[in-house]
């Protein structure tokens, strides 16, 4: 599952705001977050930049986002 929602909420961003930054409709963000659809590789890269995380973190199962060597979660 893609952890877009976690990183979006961490920034206090709404789905509409993220959609605007990505150049998509709010429904697309909602579908990414529910797993009904997945962003393509180009959008995944864009999302990681907007959300301040890596593509690996977005693709990691929830709870395993920091399971990468040398990566520490910041609160």
DSSP file (Angstrom, degrees, kcal/mol; ACC not computed):
  #  RESIDUE AA STRUCTURE BP1 BP2  ACC     N-H-->O    O-->H-N    N-H-->O    O-->H-N    TCO  KAPPA ALPHA  PHI   PSI    X-CA   Y-CA   Z-CA
    1    1 A X              0   0    0      0, 0.0     2,-0.4     0, 0.0    32,-0.1   0.000 360.0 360.0 360.0 142.9    0.0    0.0    0.0
    2    2 A X        -     0   0    0     30,-0.3     3,-0.4     1,-0.1    57,-0.2  -0.693 360.0-145.5 -87.2 133.5    1.2    3.5   -0.8
    3    3 A X     >  +     0   0    0     55,-1.9     4,-1.7    -2,-0.4     5,-0.2  -0.058  57.7 125.8 -90.7  32.3    1.7    5.7    2.3
    4    4 A X  H  > S+     0   0    0     54,-0.2     4,-2.7     1,-0.2     5,-0.2   0.922  70.9  53.9 -57.8 -45.9    0.6    9.0    0.5
    5    5 A X  H  > S+     0   0    0     -3,-0.4     4,-3.1     1,-0.2     5,-0.3   0.910 105.4  53.4 -57.6 -44.6   -2.0    9.8    3.1
    6    6 A X  H  > S+     0   0    0      1,-0.2     4,-1.9     2,-0.2    -1,-0.2   0.931 114.1  40.6 -57.1 -48.4    0.4    9.5    6.0
    7    7 A X  H  X S+     0   0    0     -4,-1.7     4,-1.1     2,-0.2    -1,-0.2   0.855 114.9  52.1 -72.2 -34.4    2.9   11.9    4.5
    8    8 A X  H ><>S+     0   0    0     -4,-2.7     5,-2.3    -5,-0.2     3,-0.5   0.943 112.6  44.9 -64.6 -47.7    0.2   14.3    3.2
    9    9 A X  H ><5S+     0   0    0     -4,-3.1     3,-1.5     1,-0.2    -2,-0.2   0.855 105.1  61.9 -66.6 -34.3   -1.5   14.5    6.7
   10   10 A X  H 3<5S+     0   0    0     -4,-1.9    -1,-0.2    -5,-0.3    -2,-0.2   0.844 107.4  45.8 -58.3 -32.9    1.9   14.9    8.3
   11   11 A X  T <<5S-     0   0    0     -4,-1.1    -1,-0.3    -3,-0.5    -2,-0.2   0.468 115.0-118.4 -88.1  -2.1    2.2   18.2    6.3
   12   12 A X  T < 5 +     0   0    0     -3,-1.5     2,-0.3    -4,-0.3    -3,-0.2   0.802  64.2 149.9  70.1  28.6   -1.3   19.2    7.2
   13   13 A X      < -     0   0    0     -5,-2.3    -1,-0.2    -6,-0.1     2,-0.1  -0.748  41.0-134.7 -99.7 140.2   -2.2   19.1    3.5
   14   14 A X     >  -     0   0    0     -2,-0.3     4,-2.2    -3,-0.1     5,-0.2  -0.440  26.2-111.6 -83.3 164.3   -5.7   18.3    2.1
   15   15 A X  H  > S+     0   0    0      1,-0.2     4,-2.7     2,-0.2     5,-0.2   0.895 120.4  53.8 -60.6 -39.3   -6.3   15.9   -0.8
   16   16 A X  H  > S+     0   0    0      2,-0.2     4,-2.2     1,-0.2    -1,-0.2   0.905 108.1  48.8 -62.9 -41.7   -7.4   18.9   -2.8
   17   17 A X  H  > S+     0   0    0      2,-0.2     4,-2.1     1,-0.2    -1,-0.2   0.911 113.0  47.0 -65.8 -42.3   -4.1   20.8   -2.1
   18   18 A X  H  X S+     0   0    0     -4,-2.2     4,-1.9     1,-0.2    -2,-0.2   0.914 110.8  52.7 -65.3 -41.9   -2.0   17.8   -3.0
   19   19 A X  H  X>S+     0   0    0     -4,-2.7     5,-2.5     1,-0.2     4,-1.3   0.912 108.6  50.3 -58.8 -43.3   -4.0   17.3   -6.2
   20   20 A X  H  <5S+     0   0    0     -4,-2.2     3,-0.3     1,-0.2    -1,-0.2   0.919 110.2  49.1 -62.4 -44.3   -3.4   20.9   -7.2
   21   21 A X  H  <5S+     0   0    0     -4,-2.1    -1,-0.2     1,-0.2    -2,-0.2   0.828 115.5  44.8 -64.4 -31.3    0.3   20.6   -6.6
   22   22 A X  H  <5S-     0   0    0     -4,-1.9    -1,-0.2    -5,-0.2    -2,-0.2   0.629 110.7-120.7 -87.6 -14.8    0.4   17.4   -8.7
   23   23 A X  T  <5S+     0   0    0     -4,-1.3     2,-0.2    -3,-0.3    -3,-0.2   0.829  75.3 110.0  77.3  32.2   -1.8   18.8  -11.4
   24   24 A X  S   <S-     0   0    0     -5,-2.5    -1,-0.3    -6,-0.2     2,-0.2  -0.782  73.5 -90.6-128.0 173.7   -4.5   16.1  -11.0
   25   25 A X    >>  -     0   0    0     -2,-0.2     3,-1.1     1,-0.1     4,-1.1  -0.520  37.0-112.3 -84.0 157.7   -8.1   16.0   -9.7
   26   26 A X  H 3> S+     0   0    0      1,-0.3     4,-2.3     2,-0.2     5,-0.2   0.828 115.3  64.7 -57.8 -34.3   -8.8   15.3   -6.0
   27   27 A X  H 3> S+     0   0    0      1,-0.2     4,-2.4     2,-0.2    -1,-0.3   0.854  96.9  56.4 -59.0 -35.6  -10.4   12.0   -7.0
   28   28 A X  H <> S+     0   0    0     -3,-1.1     4,-2.1     2,-0.2    -1,-0.2   0.928 107.7  47.2 -63.1 -44.6   -7.0   10.8   -8.2
   29   29 A X  H  X S+     0   0    0     -4,-1.1     4,-2.4     1,-0.2    -2,-0.2   0.921 111.6  51.4 -62.5 -43.8   -5.4   11.5   -4.8
   30   30 A X  H  X S+     0   0    0     -4,-2.3     4,-1.8     1,-0.2     6,-0.2   0.911 110.2  48.8 -59.1 -43.7   -8.3    9.7   -3.1
   31   31 A X  H  X>S+     0   0    0     -4,-2.4     6,-1.6     2,-0.2     5,-1.2   0.854 109.9  51.8 -67.9 -34.7   -7.9    6.7   -5.3
   32   32 A X  H  <5S+     0   0    0     -4,-2.1     3,-0.4     1,-0.2   -30,-0.3   0.930 110.7  48.8 -63.2 -44.4   -4.1    6.5   -4.7
   33   33 A X  H  <5S+     0   0    0     -4,-2.4    -2,-0.2     1,-0.2    -1,-0.2   0.816 114.3  44.0 -69.0 -30.8   -4.7    6.7   -0.9
   34   34 A X  H  <5S-     0   0    0     -4,-1.8    -1,-0.2    -5,-0.2    -2,-0.2   0.588 111.7-118.1 -88.6 -10.5   -7.3    3.9   -1.0
   35   35 A X  T  <5S+     0   0    0     -4,-0.9    -3,-0.2    -3,-0.4    -4,-0.1   0.527  80.3 123.0  86.2   5.8   -5.3    1.7   -3.3
   36   36 A X  S   <S+     0   0    0     -5,-1.2     2,-0.3    -6,-0.2    -4,-0.2   0.825  85.4   9.8 -67.2 -30.2   -7.9    1.8   -6.1
   37   37 A X  S    S-     0   0    0     -6,-1.6     2,-0.4    -9,-0.1    -2,-0.3  -0.936  72.5-138.7-140.7 163.3   -5.2    3.2   -8.4
   38   38 A X        -     0   0    0     -2,-0.3    -6,-0.1    -3,-0.1     2,-0.1  -0.977  24.8-114.3-125.5 140.5   -1.5    3.7   -8.2
   39   39 A X        -     0   0    0     -2,-0.4   -10,-0.0     1,-0.1     2,-0.0  -0.399  36.9-111.0 -68.0 149.0    0.4    6.8   -9.5
   40   40 A X     >  -     0   0    0      1,-0.1     4,-2.6    -2,-0.1     5,-0.2  -0.238  36.8 -94.3 -73.5 173.0    2.7    6.2  -12.4
   41   41 A X  H  > S+     0   0    0      1,-0.2     4,-1.8     2,-0.2     5,-0.1   0.839 125.1  51.2 -61.3 -36.3    6.5    6.4  -11.8
   42   42 A X  H  > S+     0   0    0      2,-0.2     4,-1.9     1,-0.2    -1,-0.2   0.921 112.9  45.3 -67.5 -43.3    6.7   10.0  -12.9
   43   43 A X  H  > S+     0   0    0      2,-0.2     4,-3.1     1,-0.2    -2,-0.2   0.862 108.5  57.8 -68.4 -34.9    4.0   11.0  -10.5
   44   44 A X  H  X S+     0   0    0     -4,-2.6     4,-2.2     2,-0.2    -1,-0.2   0.914 107.2  47.7 -59.9 -43.0    5.5    8.9   -7.8
   45   45 A X  H  X S+     0   0    0     -4,-1.8     4,-1.6     2,-0.2    -1,-0.2   0.915 112.7  48.8 -63.3 -43.6    8.7   10.9   -8.1
   46   46 A X  H  X S+     0   0    0     -4,-1.9     4,-2.3     1,-0.2    -2,-0.2   0.917 110.1  51.8 -62.7 -43.8    6.7   14.2   -8.1
   47   47 A X  H  X S+     0   0    0     -4,-3.1     4,-3.0     1,-0.2     5,-0.2   0.902 105.8  54.4 -60.3 -42.1    4.8   13.1   -5.0
   48   48 A X  H  X>S+     0   0    0     -4,-2.2     5,-2.0     1,-0.2     4,-0.9   0.893 109.8  47.8 -62.1 -38.1    8.0   12.2   -3.1
   49   49 A X  H  <5S+     0   0    0     -4,-1.6    -1,-0.2     2,-0.2     3,-0.2   0.914 115.2  44.2 -66.5 -43.3    9.3   15.8   -3.7
   50   50 A X  H  <5S+     0   0    0     -4,-2.3    -2,-0.2     1,-0.2    -1,-0.2   0.899 118.8  42.6 -67.5 -41.2    6.1   17.4   -2.6
   51   51 A X  H  <5S-     0   0    0     -4,-3.0    -1,-0.2    -5,-0.2    -2,-0.2   0.517 107.2-122.8 -88.4  -5.7    5.6   15.2    0.4
   52   52 A X  T  <5S+     0   0    0     -4,-0.9     2,-0.3     1,-0.3    -3,-0.2   0.883  74.2 100.6  69.2  39.9    9.3   15.4    1.5
   53   53 A X  S   <S-     0   0    0     -5,-2.0    -1,-0.3    -6,-0.2     2,-0.2  -0.857  73.5 -93.3-141.8 176.7   10.0   11.6    1.5
   54   54 A X     >  -     0   0    0     -2,-0.3     4,-1.7     1,-0.1     5,-0.1  -0.524  30.1-117.2 -91.2 163.1   11.6    9.1   -0.8
   55   55 A X  H  > S+     0   0    0      1,-0.2     4,-1.8     2,-0.2     5,-0.2   0.863 117.8  58.2 -64.8 -34.2    9.8    7.0   -3.4
   56   56 A X  H  > S+     0   0    0      1,-0.2     4,-1.3     2,-0.2    -1,-0.2   0.900 104.4  50.6 -60.8 -40.1   10.8    3.9   -1.3
   57   57 A X  H  4 S+     0   0    0      1,-0.2   -54,-0.3     2,-0.2    -1,-0.2   0.879 109.1  51.1 -66.1 -37.4    9.0    5.4    1.7
   58   58 A X  H  < S+     0   0    0     -4,-1.7   -55,-1.9     1,-0.2   -54,-0.2   0.837 114.9  43.2 -67.6 -31.5    5.8    5.9   -0.4
   59   59 A X  H  < S+     0   0    0     -4,-1.8    -1,-0.2   -57,-0.2    -2,-0.2   0.631  92.0 102.8 -89.5 -15.0    5.9    2.3   -1.6
   60   60 A X  S  < S-     0   0    0     -4,-1.3   -57,-0.2    -5,-0.2     5,-0.2  -0.354  84.6 -98.0 -69.4 146.8    6.8    0.7    1.7
   61   61 A X    >   -     0   0    0      3,-0.1     3,-2.5     1,-0.1     4,-0.2  -0.341  56.7 -82.6 -58.3 146.6    4.0   -1.1    3.6
   62   62 A X  T 3  S+     0   0    0      1,-0.3    -1,-0.1     2,-0.2    -4,-0.0  -0.273 120.8  25.2 -53.2 132.3    2.5    1.1    6.4
   63   63 A X  T 3  S+     0   0    0     -3,-0.1    -1,-0.3     0, 0.0     3,-0.2   0.235 110.0  74.6  94.6 -12.3    4.8    0.9    9.4
   64   64 A X    X   +     0   0    0     -3,-2.5     3,-1.9     1,-0.1    -2,-0.2   0.192  55.4 113.0-113.9  14.8    7.9    0.0    7.4
   65   65 A X  T 3  S+     0   0    0      1,-0.3     3,-0.2    -5,-0.2    -1,-0.1   0.761  84.0  41.5 -61.0 -25.9    8.6    3.4    6.0
   66   66 A X  T 3  S+     0   0    0     -3,-0.2    -1,-0.3     1,-0.2     5,-0.2   0.094  79.5 110.4-108.8  23.2   11.8    3.7    8.0
   67   67 A X    <   +     0   0    0     -3,-1.9     2,-0.4     2,-0.1    -1,-0.2   0.223  52.1 105.5 -82.7  16.6   13.0    0.1    7.5
   68   68 A X  S >  S-     0   0    0     -3,-0.2     3,-2.2     3,-0.1   -11,-0.0  -0.818  83.6 -98.5-101.1 136.5   15.9    1.3    5.3
   69   69 A X  T 3  S+     0   0    0     -2,-0.4     3,-0.1     1,-0.3    -1,-0.1  -0.217 106.8   9.9 -53.3 132.3   19.4    1.3    6.7
   70   70 A X  T 3  S+     0   0    0      1,-0.2     2,-0.6    -4,-0.1    -1,-0.3   0.422  98.5 121.0  81.4  -2.3   20.5    4.7    7.8
   71   71 A X    <   -     0   0    0     -3,-2.2     2,-0.4    -5,-0.2    -1,-0.2  -0.850  39.2-175.6-100.6 123.4   17.0    6.2    7.5
   72   72 A X        -     0   0    0     -2,-0.6     2,-0.2    -3,-0.1    -5,-0.1  -0.945  25.4-119.1-119.8 140.3   15.6    7.6   10.7
   73   73 A X        -     0   0    0     -2,-0.4     2,-0.4    -7,-0.1    -7,-0.0  -0.530  23.7-151.6 -75.7 138.8   12.1    9.0   11.2
   74   74 A X              0   0    0     -2,-0.2    -1,-0.0     1,-0.1     0, 0.0  -0.920 360.0 360.0-111.1 139.8   11.8   12.6   12.2
   75   75 A X              0   0    0     -2,-0.4    -1,-0.1     0, 0.0    -2,-0.0   0.427 360.0 360.0 -99.3 360.0    8.8   13.8   14.2
